[in-house]
Amino acid sequence: MTEKENYFKLLRGEQPDWIPRYTVFISKSGKGPVTMVAPSLFWAHHAPGTVAKDCWGVTYVPVESAGGAKIPQSYDFVLKDIRDWRKVIRLPDISEIDFETEAKEQLAGIDRNETAVMYDLNCGLFQLLMSLMGFTEGLCAMFEEPDEVKALFDYLNGFIYEVNARCVDLYKPDMFALVDDTATWRNPFISLDMFRDLLKPFYAVQTQLAKERGCGVDIHNCGRCEDFIEDWFDLGIVSWNPAQTSNDLVGIKKRYGNSLILEGCWNARDELLDPNVSEQTVKDSIKRTFDTFAPGGGYMFTGSFLGPVNDAETIKKNRWILEAYETYGRTFYQR
């Protein structure tokens, strides 16, 4: 059985032959269960190395402690006042982009017999607003000027949909991804009513593409975002990463069973961040996670320690994680 076939068993609500490992950003070798693709228009600014602007003019800077991953620059925001968005925000010119060639180049390195392809819908409107305005002004705009926020989202979302509709048949994905971080570790940034009013209708426009092709949607949402789960099902969402431990994951597993695949359920926190943490402590934390969430299926592992590129301590700890997965996760359902 291939990694892809095992992953598909998980998606069908069946118990897989082994616990799949969600390595969506590093499985370009074709050996992982799923890998993500998207037009460079939306992702080129995340390339490692230098400071870069995205297609909306937001400056992204690498963070050394996060292995060089990039975040929006925390000053000199593109949009100062939500009421001025019509004067400031311009749609990218896509007239010269050869989406077909780009899709072929991305897919060329993926063995589709072994690895499923997940297309990123790039509908992170909450994150995009915060990137354009900063959290203070962005959150105030959602509270004080909801109609202006909806008008901006409609403008942005229409363009994103146009690009996605053009690209999905070029990539022919097996799954779709919706990426938007709407919560802190402790609670959502916004109320459930605000989510339903300002975000969910626009998400639904994008996920309609997945429904039309009979594909499920994987959502990336960090933090304690369990308040939104019931609404996720309306959007065709079948899996959630990284399913962080600030949520009631045991209760969620009990309530939804295999209808919502939990990806993660492990975080490098507390004693695991102690510089002197032992190998056994790290490996035991992985095993406890598997014992709690993997029985019967509905679970996919993802997790790692973050640190500077080539940091020996981080590399060592991530090796321990991989060893625990290989020795315990790959044989879990054979016990």
C-alpha positions as CSV (number, residue, x, y, z in Angstrom):
1,M,0.0,0.0,0.0
2,T,1.3,3.4,-0.9
3,E,1.4,6.5,1.3
4,K,-1.4,8.0,-0.8
5,E,-3.6,4.9,-0.5
6,N,-3.2,4.8,3.2
7,Y,-4.1,8.5,3.4
8,F,-7.2,7.9,1.3
9,K,-8.3,5.3,3.8
10,L,-8.1,7.9,6.4
11,L,-10.1,10.4,4.3
12,R,-12.8,7.7,3.8
13,G,-13.2,7.4,7.6
14,E,-11.5,4.0,7.7
15,Q,-8.7,2.9,10.0
16,P,-5.4,3.3,8.0
17,D,-2.7,0.6,8.0
18,W,-0.3,3.0,9.7
19,I,-0.6,6.5,11.2
20,P,0.0,8.9,8.3
21,R,2.4,11.7,8.8
22,Y,1.3,15.2,7.6
23,T,4.4,16.6,5.9
24,V,2.6,18.8,3.4
25,F,5.4,21.3,3.0
26,I,8.4,18.9,2.8
27,S,7.1,16.0,0.8
28,K,8.2,17.1,-2.7
29,S,10.2,13.9,-3.1
30,G,6.9,12.2,-3.7
31,K,7.3,9.9,-0.7
32,G,4.8,11.6,1.7
33,P,1.1,11.1,1.8
34,V,0.2,14.6,0.6
35,T,1.9,17.7,-0.7
36,M,0.6,21.2,-1.3
37,V,0.6,23.1,-4.6
38,A,-0.4,26.6,-5.5
39,P,0.4,29.3,-8.1
40,S,3.5,31.2,-7.2
41,L,1.5,34.4,-7.4
42,F,0.3,33.7,-3.9
43,W,3.4,31.9,-2.4
44,A,6.5,33.3,-4.0
45,H,7.1,35.7,-1.1
46,H,7.5,32.8,1.3
47,A,10.6,31.5,-0.5
48,P,13.5,31.3,2.0
49,G,16.1,34.0,2.3
50,T,15.6,37.7,1.8
51,V,12.8,40.1,2.6
52,A,10.1,40.0,0.0
53,K,6.7,41.5,-0.9
54,D,3.6,39.5,-1.6
55,C,1.2,40.3,-4.5
56,W,-0.7,42.8,-2.3
57,G,2.4,44.8,-1.4
58,V,2.8,43.4,2.1
59,T,6.4,43.0,3.2
60,Y,7.4,39.6,4.6
61,V,10.5,39.1,6.8
62,P,12.2,35.8,7.8
63,V,12.2,34.9,11.5
64,E,15.4,33.1,12.5
65,S,13.9,31.4,15.6
66,A,11.2,29.9,13.3
67,G,13.7,28.3,10.9
68,G,13.5,31.2,8.5
69,A,9.7,31.1,8.1
70,K,8.3,34.5,7.1
71,I,5.8,36.8,8.8
72,P,4.5,40.2,7.8
73,Q,6.6,43.2,8.7
74,S,5.1,44.6,11.9
75,Y,5.1,48.3,10.9
76,D,4.5,50.6,7.9
77,F,1.3,48.8,6.9
78,V,-0.2,49.0,3.5
79,L,-3.7,50.0,4.6
80,K,-4.0,52.5,7.4
81,D,-7.8,53.1,7.3
82,I,-10.3,50.5,6.1
83,R,-12.4,53.2,4.5
84,D,-9.5,54.0,2.1
85,W,-9.1,50.5,0.7
86,R,-10.5,51.4,-2.7
87,K,-7.8,54.0,-3.1
88,V,-5.0,51.7,-1.8
89,I,-5.6,48.1,-2.8
90,R,-5.0,47.0,-6.4
91,L,-5.5,43.6,-7.9
92,P,-2.3,42.0,-9.3
93,D,-1.9,41.9,-13.1
94,I,-2.1,38.2,-14.1
95,S,-2.2,38.8,-17.9
96,E,1.4,37.6,-18.4
97,I,1.3,34.6,-16.0
98,D,1.6,31.2,-17.6
99,F,-0.4,29.2,-15.1
100,E,-0.3,26.0,-17.2
101,T,3.4,25.8,-17.4
102,E,3.8,26.6,-13.8
103,A,1.4,23.9,-12.8
104,K,3.3,21.3,-15.0
105,E,6.6,22.3,-13.4
106,Q,5.3,21.9,-9.9
107,L,3.6,18.6,-10.6
108,A,6.7,17.2,-12.4
109,G,8.5,16.4,-9.2
110,I,5.5,14.6,-7.5
111,D,4.8,10.9,-7.9
112,R,1.0,11.0,-7.9
113,N,0.8,7.3,-7.5
114,E,2.5,7.7,-4.1
115,T,1.5,11.2,-3.0
116,A,-1.9,13.1,-3.0
117,V,-1.9,16.7,-4.2
118,M,-3.6,19.3,-2.1
119,Y,-4.4,22.7,-3.8
120,D,-4.2,25.8,-1.6
121,L,-7.3,27.9,-2.0
122,N,-5.4,30.9,-0.6
123,C,-8.5,32.3,1.1
124,G,-6.9,33.4,4.3
125,L,-8.8,36.7,4.4
126,F,-8.5,37.2,8.1
127,Q,-4.7,36.9,8.0
128,L,-4.6,39.0,4.9
129,L,-6.5,41.8,6.5
130,M,-4.2,41.7,9.5
131,S,-1.2,41.7,7.2
132,L,-2.5,44.7,5.4
133,M,-3.5,46.7,8.5
134,G,-1.8,45.2,11.5
135,F,-3.9,43.5,14.3
136,T,-4.9,46.7,16.1
137,E,-6.4,48.4,13.1
138,G,-7.5,45.2,11.4
139,L,-9.5,44.0,14.4
140,C,-10.9,47.5,15.0
141,A,-12.0,47.6,11.4
142,M,-13.9,44.3,11.7
143,F,-15.7,45.6,14.7
144,E,-16.3,49.3,13.7
145,E,-16.6,49.0,9.9
146,P,-17.9,45.5,9.1
147,D,-19.5,46.7,5.8
148,E,-16.2,48.1,4.6
149,V,-14.4,44.9,5.6
150,K,-17.0,42.8,3.7
151,A,-16.6,45.0,0.6
152,L,-12.8,44.6,0.7
153,F,-13.2,40.8,1.2
154,D,-15.6,40.6,-1.7
155,Y,-13.1,42.4,-3.9
156,L,-10.2,40.3,-2.9
157,N,-12.1,37.0,-2.8
158,G,-13.5,37.5,-6.3
159,F,-9.9,37.8,-7.7
160,I,-8.7,34.8,-5.7
161,Y,-11.6,32.7,-6.9
162,E,-10.8,33.7,-10.5
163,V,-7.2,32.5,-10.2
164,N,-8.3,29.3,-8.4
165,A,-11.0,28.5,-11.0
166,R,-8.4,28.9,-13.7
167,C,-5.8,26.7,-11.9
168,V,-7.7,23.8,-10.3
169,D,-8.1,21.9,-13.6
170,L,-4.5,22.4,-14.3
171,Y,-3.4,20.9,-11.0
172,K,-6.3,18.3,-10.7
173,P,-5.9,18.1,-6.9
174,D,-7.1,15.3,-4.7
175,M,-7.7,17.7,-1.8
176,F,-8.1,21.4,-1.2
177,A,-6.6,23.5,1.6
178,L,-8.1,26.5,3.4
179,V,-5.5,28.4,5.4
180,D,-6.4,31.1,7.9
181,D,-5.4,31.6,11.5
182,T,-8.3,33.1,13.3
183,A,-7.4,32.3,16.9
184,T,-4.8,32.8,19.6
185,W,-3.6,30.0,21.8
186,R,-6.3,30.7,24.3
187,N,-9.3,31.9,22.3
188,P,-10.4,33.1,18.8
189,F,-9.6,36.6,17.8
190,I,-13.2,37.1,16.8
191,S,-16.7,36.0,17.9
192,L,-18.6,33.2,16.3
193,D,-21.1,35.7,15.0
194,M,-18.4,37.8,13.4
195,F,-16.9,34.6,11.9
196,R,-20.2,33.8,10.3
197,D,-20.9,37.3,9.1
198,L,-17.4,38.3,7.8
199,L,-15.5,35.2,6.9
200,K,-17.7,32.1,6.4
201,P,-19.6,33.4,3.3
202,F,-16.3,34.1,1.5
203,Y,-14.7,30.8,2.5
204,A,-17.8,29.1,1.0
205,V,-17.2,30.7,-2.3
206,Q,-13.8,29.2,-2.5
207,T,-14.7,25.7,-1.1
208,Q,-17.4,25.4,-3.6
209,L,-14.7,24.5,-6.1
210,A,-13.8,21.5,-3.9
211,K,-17.5,20.5,-3.6
212,E,-17.9,20.6,-7.4
213,R,-15.0,18.2,-7.8
214,G,-16.0,15.9,-5.0
215,C,-13.0,16.7,-2.9
216,G,-12.7,17.4,0.8
217,V,-11.1,20.4,2.4
218,D,-8.2,20.5,4.9
219,I,-8.2,23.6,7.1
220,H,-5.1,25.0,8.8
221,N,-6.1,27.0,11.8
222,C,-3.8,27.4,14.8
223,G,-4.9,28.2,18.3
224,R,-8.1,27.4,20.2
225,C,-10.5,27.6,17.3
226,E,-12.8,24.7,18.2
227,D,-15.7,27.2,18.3
228,F,-15.8,27.2,14.5
229,I,-15.9,23.4,14.0
230,E,-19.7,23.1,13.3
231,D,-19.4,25.7,10.7
232,W,-16.4,24.0,9.1
233,F,-18.6,21.1,8.1
234,D,-20.8,23.4,6.1
235,L,-17.7,24.3,4.1
236,G,-16.8,20.7,3.3
237,I,-13.9,20.5,5.7
238,V,-12.9,17.0,6.6
239,S,-9.5,17.5,8.3
240,W,-7.8,20.1,10.6
241,N,-4.2,20.9,11.2
242,P,-2.4,21.4,13.5
243,A,-5.2,20.7,16.0
244,Q,-3.3,22.3,18.8
245,T,-3.6,21.1,22.4
246,S,-5.3,24.3,23.7
247,N,-8.5,22.8,22.2
248,D,-10.5,20.1,23.9
249,L,-9.2,17.5,21.5
250,V,-10.3,14.5,23.5
251,G,-13.8,15.9,23.6
252,I,-13.7,16.7,19.9
253,K,-12.5,13.2,19.0
254,K,-15.3,11.7,21.1
255,R,-18.0,14.0,19.6
256,Y,-17.0,13.8,15.9
257,G,-15.2,10.5,15.6
258,N,-13.6,10.0,12.2
259,S,-15.8,12.7,10.5
260,L,-13.1,15.3,11.4
261,I,-9.5,14.1,10.9
262,L,-7.3,15.5,13.7
263,E,-3.8,16.3,12.4
264,G,-1.3,17.0,15.2
265,C,-2.7,17.0,18.7
266,W,0.9,17.5,19.9
267,N,2.8,20.7,20.7
268,A,6.4,21.4,21.6
269,R,5.5,23.2,24.9
270,D,6.2,23.2,28.6
271,E,8.7,20.5,29.7
272,L,9.4,19.6,26.0
273,L,11.0,23.1,25.6
274,D,13.4,22.5,28.5
275,P,16.9,22.6,27.0
276,N,17.7,19.5,29.1
277,V,14.7,17.5,28.1
278,S,15.5,13.9,27.6
279,E,15.1,11.9,24.5
280,Q,12.8,9.5,26.3
281,T,10.5,12.4,27.5
282,V,10.1,13.6,23.9
283,K,9.4,10.1,22.6
284,D,7.0,9.3,25.4
285,S,5.0,12.5,24.6
286,I,4.6,11.3,21.0
287,K,3.5,7.8,22.1
288,R,0.9,9.2,24.5
289,T,-0.5,11.3,21.7
290,F,-0.8,8.3,19.4
291,D,-2.4,6.2,22.2
292,T,-5.0,8.9,22.8
293,F,-6.0,10.0,19.3
294,A,-5.0,7.2,16.8
295,P,-7.3,4.3,17.9
296,G,-9.8,3.6,15.2
297,G,-8.4,6.1,12.7
298,G,-9.3,9.8,12.2
299,Y,-5.8,10.8,13.2
300,M,-2.7,12.0,11.3
301,F,0.5,13.0,13.0
302,T,2.2,16.4,12.5
303,G,4.6,18.1,14.8
304,S,8.1,19.5,15.1
305,F,10.4,21.7,17.1
306,L,11.2,25.1,15.6
307,G,14.5,26.8,15.8
308,P,17.2,28.5,13.7
309,V,18.2,26.8,10.5
310,N,21.0,24.2,11.2
311,D,20.5,24.5,15.0
312,A,22.0,21.3,16.4
313,E,19.5,21.1,19.3
314,T,16.5,21.5,17.1
315,I,17.8,19.0,14.6
316,K,18.4,16.5,17.4
317,K,14.9,16.9,18.9
318,N,13.2,16.6,15.5
319,R,15.2,13.4,14.9
320,W,13.7,12.0,18.1
321,I,10.2,12.9,16.9
322,L,10.8,11.1,13.6
323,E,12.3,8.0,15.4
324,A,9.2,7.8,17.7
325,Y,6.9,8.1,14.7
326,E,8.8,5.5,12.7
327,T,9.0,2.9,15.5
328,Y,5.6,3.5,17.1
329,G,3.4,5.3,14.5
330,R,4.2,3.1,11.5
331,T,3.4,-0.1,13.5
332,F,0.6,1.3,15.6
333,Y,-2.3,-0.6,14.1
334,Q,-0.4,-3.9,14.0
335,R,-0.5,-4.2,17.8
